[in-house]
Amino acid sequence: MRDDDLPLFSGPHIPIVRFRNALERLDLRGACADAPAQWRESVARIADLLEMRGGIARAPLDALLACRCQGWPSELERAWQRIVGRRLDARPVPGTANAELAAAFLLRGGEHERARASLQRHLSHKPRDWHGWQLLAEFEPLRGATRCAFHGGPVLEPLVGELLDRISDDEVGSPEAWLLSYAWFADAVTLAEIEAALAAEHMLADPPLPVRGDGRAFAWYLLDAGGRPFSPASVGVIEARQRLSAISAAAFRRYLARVSRVRL
């Protein structure tokens, strides 16, 4: 029998419908009355914790984490993920649990917009955290993936495959360091994104020497060659372009093509 064939106000399915609806509202106390017998104690325990200090924001985190059971209903698992995520997100800087960001819990709980907002707050305070950028790739694939690699995280190959092909074709080493610059070549990120990435690495005030294959140094010179000095050490457009050409001839050609809006 399909769900839309079931009676609306009577029948053995009504308690489980009420249980699911209560969990969707995060009304754990309301869910207790209709919880399946084998999970009633778990639901009641979570409800007690939420009431102990006046709501999710102050609930004891360790006790909430300890409540989780293997094999419980998907609706209860999703509610637990949302509760833990909201508890971690209640701080000005979202917290973590078991090395996972608040946004990860919220995302698994289906709260996508809240997860994205939480992640943006996290990255505004910790812009070097590649774990955060890796998670942002769920929402902004290319931006998240390139920033993740730039700050020392893994190369998310399915998301940046085309950029990796270009880097390989140009025979430029260390692809993870070059991804952000090549994303700019592809017109996928702005110079402001490169500036933010370098600022997070504390490289704007003391720019690195250009070394062949050093994508971070190259990114700084992209800014400098764009005529945007960010420190007294800025060398100016002409000299910056000369240094750019010394880093990688292939990348320099892509730079010239990008600034002239001509794709190679």
C-alpha positions as CSV (number, residue, x, y, z in Angstrom):
1,M,0.0,0.0,0.0
2,R,1.3,3.4,-0.9
3,D,1.6,6.2,1.7
4,D,-1.0,8.3,-0.1
5,D,-3.4,5.3,0.1
6,L,-3.2,5.2,3.9
7,P,-6.0,6.6,6.1
8,L,-5.2,10.1,7.3
9,F,-6.5,10.0,10.8
10,S,-6.5,6.3,11.9
11,G,-4.5,3.1,11.6
12,P,-1.3,1.6,12.9
13,H,0.8,3.9,10.8
14,I,-0.3,7.1,12.7
15,P,2.2,6.8,15.6
16,I,5.2,6.5,13.3
17,V,3.9,9.5,11.3
18,R,3.7,11.5,14.5
19,F,7.1,10.3,15.5
20,R,8.7,11.4,12.2
21,N,6.9,14.8,12.3
22,A,8.0,15.5,15.8
23,L,11.6,14.7,14.9
24,E,11.4,17.0,11.8
25,R,10.4,19.8,14.3
26,L,13.2,18.7,16.6
27,D,10.5,18.2,19.3
28,L,12.2,15.3,21.0
29,R,9.9,15.2,24.0
30,G,6.9,15.0,21.6
31,A,8.7,12.2,19.7
32,C,9.1,10.2,22.9
33,A,5.4,9.2,23.1
34,D,5.4,7.6,19.6
35,A,8.9,6.4,19.3
36,P,9.4,2.7,18.5
37,A,9.9,0.8,21.7
38,Q,13.6,-0.1,21.0
39,W,14.5,3.6,20.5
40,R,12.3,5.2,23.1
41,E,15.1,5.4,25.7
42,S,17.5,7.1,23.2
43,V,14.9,9.7,22.3
44,A,14.0,10.4,25.9
45,R,17.7,10.7,26.7
46,I,18.2,13.3,24.0
47,A,15.1,15.1,25.1
48,D,16.4,15.2,28.7
49,L,19.7,16.7,27.5
50,L,18.0,19.4,25.5
51,E,15.9,20.4,28.5
52,M,18.7,20.2,31.0
53,R,20.1,23.7,30.2
54,G,17.4,25.3,28.3
55,G,17.8,24.2,24.7
56,I,20.1,23.0,22.0
57,A,22.6,25.9,22.3
58,R,23.5,24.9,25.9
59,A,23.1,21.2,25.8
60,P,26.1,19.2,27.1
61,L,28.0,18.3,23.9
62,D,29.8,15.2,25.1
63,A,26.5,13.7,26.4
64,L,24.8,14.4,23.1
65,L,27.6,12.7,21.2
66,A,27.4,9.7,23.5
67,C,23.7,9.3,22.7
68,R,24.2,8.1,19.2
69,C,23.3,4.5,18.5
70,Q,24.1,2.3,15.5
71,G,21.1,1.2,13.5
72,W,18.6,3.7,14.7
73,P,15.9,5.1,12.3
74,S,17.1,7.4,9.6
75,E,14.8,10.1,10.9
76,L,16.4,9.9,14.3
77,E,19.9,9.9,12.9
78,R,19.1,13.0,10.8
79,A,17.6,14.8,13.9
80,W,20.7,14.0,15.9
81,Q,23.0,15.3,13.2
82,R,21.0,18.6,13.1
83,I,21.0,18.9,16.9
84,V,24.7,18.3,17.2
85,G,25.4,20.7,14.3
86,R,23.2,23.4,15.8
87,R,24.9,22.9,19.2
88,L,28.4,23.4,17.6
89,D,27.1,26.3,15.5
90,A,25.8,28.2,18.5
91,R,29.2,29.8,19.2
92,P,30.5,32.9,17.4
93,V,33.2,30.6,15.8
94,P,31.5,27.3,15.0
95,G,32.9,24.4,16.9
96,T,34.0,20.9,16.0
97,A,33.3,17.4,17.3
98,N,35.3,14.3,16.4
99,A,37.4,16.5,14.1
100,E,34.3,17.5,12.1
101,L,33.0,21.0,11.6
102,A,29.5,22.0,12.7
103,A,28.6,22.5,9.0
104,A,29.4,18.8,8.3
105,F,26.7,17.7,10.9
106,L,24.2,20.2,9.5
107,L,24.8,19.1,6.0
108,R,24.2,15.5,6.9
109,G,21.1,16.6,8.7
110,G,19.7,18.2,5.6
111,E,20.1,21.8,6.7
112,H,22.0,23.0,3.6
113,E,21.6,26.7,4.0
114,R,22.4,26.7,7.7
115,A,25.5,24.5,6.9
116,R,26.7,27.0,4.2
117,A,26.3,30.0,6.5
118,S,28.1,28.1,9.3
119,L,30.9,27.2,7.0
120,Q,31.3,30.8,5.8
121,R,31.6,32.0,9.4
122,H,34.1,29.3,10.1
123,L,36.3,30.3,7.1
124,S,36.1,34.0,7.9
125,H,37.8,33.2,11.2
126,K,40.0,30.3,10.0
127,P,40.7,31.0,6.3
128,R,43.7,28.6,6.2
129,D,41.7,25.6,7.3
130,W,41.7,23.3,4.2
131,H,39.1,21.1,5.8
132,G,36.6,24.0,5.6
133,W,37.5,24.6,2.0
134,Q,37.1,21.0,1.2
135,L,33.6,21.0,2.7
136,L,32.8,24.3,0.8
137,A,33.4,22.4,-2.4
138,E,30.0,20.8,-1.7
139,F,28.5,24.3,-2.5
140,E,31.2,26.0,-4.7
141,P,33.1,23.1,-6.3
142,L,36.0,24.9,-8.1
143,R,36.5,27.7,-5.5
144,G,36.4,25.3,-2.6
145,A,38.7,22.7,-4.3
146,T,41.3,25.2,-5.4
147,R,41.5,26.9,-2.0
148,C,41.6,23.5,-0.3
149,A,44.7,22.5,-2.3
150,F,46.3,26.0,-2.0
151,H,46.2,25.8,1.8
152,G,47.7,22.3,2.0
153,G,44.8,20.0,1.6
154,P,44.2,17.2,-1.0
155,V,43.7,17.8,-4.7
156,L,40.0,17.0,-5.3
157,E,40.6,15.6,-8.8
158,P,37.0,15.1,-9.9
159,L,36.4,18.8,-9.4
160,V,39.6,20.2,-10.9
161,G,40.4,17.7,-13.6
162,E,40.4,20.2,-16.4
163,L,42.8,22.5,-14.5
164,L,45.1,19.5,-13.7
165,D,45.2,18.7,-17.4
166,R,46.3,22.3,-18.3
167,I,49.0,22.2,-15.5
168,S,50.2,18.9,-16.8
169,D,50.3,20.1,-20.4
170,D,52.4,23.1,-19.3
171,E,54.8,20.8,-17.4
172,V,54.4,22.9,-14.3
173,G,55.2,21.0,-11.1
174,S,53.4,20.8,-7.8
175,P,49.8,21.0,-9.2
176,E,48.2,21.6,-5.9
177,A,50.1,24.9,-5.5
178,W,49.2,26.1,-9.0
179,L,45.5,25.3,-9.0
180,L,44.3,28.7,-7.8
181,S,46.4,30.5,-10.4
182,Y,45.1,28.3,-13.2
183,A,41.5,28.8,-11.9
184,W,42.1,32.5,-12.5
185,F,43.4,31.8,-16.0
186,A,40.1,29.9,-16.6
187,D,38.2,33.0,-15.4
188,A,36.8,30.9,-12.5
189,V,38.1,33.0,-9.6
190,T,39.0,36.7,-9.3
191,L,42.2,38.4,-8.2
192,A,40.4,39.2,-5.0
193,E,40.2,35.4,-4.3
194,I,43.9,35.1,-4.8
195,E,44.5,38.1,-2.6
196,A,42.4,36.5,0.1
197,A,44.3,33.2,-0.2
198,L,47.6,34.9,0.1
199,A,46.5,37.1,3.0
200,A,45.4,33.9,4.8
201,E,48.9,32.6,4.4
202,H,50.4,35.9,5.6
203,M,52.2,36.4,2.3
204,L,51.0,39.8,1.2
205,A,53.3,41.9,3.4
206,D,56.4,39.8,2.7
207,P,56.0,38.3,-0.8
208,P,58.1,35.3,-1.6
209,L,60.8,35.2,-4.2
210,P,59.6,33.7,-7.4
211,V,60.7,30.1,-7.8
212,R,59.9,28.0,-10.7
213,G,56.9,25.8,-9.8
214,D,56.0,27.9,-6.7
215,G,52.4,28.5,-7.2
216,R,52.0,30.7,-4.1
217,A,54.8,33.0,-5.2
218,F,53.2,33.0,-8.7
219,A,49.9,34.0,-7.3
220,W,51.4,37.0,-5.5
221,Y,53.0,38.2,-8.8
222,L,49.6,37.8,-10.5
223,L,48.4,40.5,-8.2
224,D,51.5,42.6,-8.6
225,A,51.5,42.3,-12.4
226,G,47.9,43.4,-12.3
227,G,49.0,46.8,-11.0
228,R,47.8,46.2,-7.5
229,P,50.7,46.8,-5.0
230,F,50.0,45.3,-1.6
231,S,53.2,46.1,0.2
232,P,56.3,48.4,0.0
233,A,58.1,45.5,-1.6
234,S,55.8,45.6,-4.6
235,V,58.0,45.7,-7.7
236,G,55.7,47.3,-10.3
237,V,54.0,46.0,-13.4
238,I,57.0,45.8,-15.8
239,E,59.3,44.0,-13.4
240,A,56.6,41.8,-12.1
241,R,55.9,40.6,-15.6
242,Q,59.6,39.9,-16.1
243,R,59.5,37.8,-12.9
244,L,56.4,36.1,-14.1
245,S,58.0,35.0,-17.3
246,A,61.0,33.6,-15.3
247,I,58.7,31.4,-13.2
248,S,57.0,29.5,-16.0
249,A,56.9,30.4,-19.7
250,A,53.7,28.4,-20.3
251,A,52.0,30.0,-17.3
252,F,53.2,33.4,-18.4
253,R,51.6,32.9,-21.8
254,R,48.3,31.9,-20.0
255,Y,48.6,35.0,-17.9
256,L,48.9,37.3,-21.0
257,A,46.0,35.4,-22.7
258,R,43.9,35.9,-19.6
259,V,44.5,39.6,-19.2
260,S,43.8,40.2,-22.9
261,R,40.7,38.0,-22.7
262,V,42.2,35.6,-25.2
263,R,42.1,31.9,-24.3
264,L,44.9,29.6,-25.2
